[in-house]
């Protein structure tokens, strides 16, 4: 199911359509109930980038342990 999320960044509203799982992930790092500034947006991007990088490294480690066919 699609949801509309509205973020207020630097006193401007940005509305996007997302599915349920993405809504949960996005609202974990970006609040929808208050105005945020560019600094907070960048901090959220850095947090999710770090999380993705760690996930990628973990996946590569696991993949390297799987025998090649």
ZIBEL-V311218 format. One record per pair of residues at least 4 apart in sequence whose ideal C-beta (glycine too) atoms are under 7 Angstrom apart, sorted by the first residue. I is the first residue (numbers start at 1). J is the second residue. Records with the same first field share a line. If there is no record, write none. Layout:
BEGIN
I=J, J
END
This chain:
BEGIN
1=19, 20
2=17, 18, 19
3=18, 20, 23
4=15, 17
5=15, 16, 18, 23, 26, 32
6=13, 14, 15, 32
7=14, 30, 32
8=13, 34, 35, 36
9=14, 36, 41
10=37, 38
11=35
18=22, 23, 26
19=23
20=24
21=25
22=26
23=27
24=28
26=30
27=32
29=44, 47, 48
30=36, 44
31=36
36=40, 41
38=42
39=43
40=44
41=45
42=46
43=47
44=48
45=49
46=50
47=51
48=52
49=53
50=54
51=55
52=56
53=57
54=58
55=59
56=60
57=61
58=62
59=63
60=64
61=65
END
